[in-house]
């Protein structure tokens, strides 16, 4: 059977269409989910896409965290549902406390948009299992508030438990502590990533196809489990 | 009518690039000796009746959970104009 991957649209989401397209190109069925519904439509996984939910008012992701769909999603994620938060989605996962730390204003104060080289540090999550640990990839990065911060104890814990899934190479674009571009939860079903794999799934309109394995990873993990 | 004032500031250990930019501007505009600038937010909330009991506790909870992010920010809350 073809796994069904939900993509949530909040007011101000930008990348929901690209995320749904990436799911389809990877071989899954994309299911549109709406922020105002508390129904996850029995999907097998969820992507929280990039954008500016609720205009980034208050803090990025702070208001989206309280949307009805998030009540259902937080419980499901704690029960093992695979969830990938990209950019604004990563911010929402941190605000929801599904992932530790927070994303803050880029240290340069500039909005950064570039093709970013990353190293995949951990291939044990449901969203990175089709990579090799240590593999280098290039995918787009675009954020104004992408600086990952957490206290030293939390950073040490993330490093020690192999929960840093991707790190910036060549430059640190936003002041993230320890060059962290993405992390996962202890179980490995919830992943937050600041760069955008959904914009790098075909060479016609992306710099590479390096983003595709994030989506095939979860589909393969699900096919094994379903 | 009660007026609740909630101030939210980044924790001291969190880099404040906006504050740093303001610090640079102050220096360029001739203010010497500026050692540090931190930028924060203030919420002014007017609410019917008096704020006490469960409603006071809920306001505190929402100041912590919605208005601030305890991972990176501290908040302080005070009630003013409670008698007007």
Interface residues (C-beta under 8 A of the other chain):
Chain A: X58 X59 X62 X66 X94 X95 X100 X101 X102 X104 X105 X106 X107 X108 X109 X147 X149 X150 X151 X175
Chain B: X10 X13 X14 X15 X17 X18 X21 X66 X67 X69 X71 X72
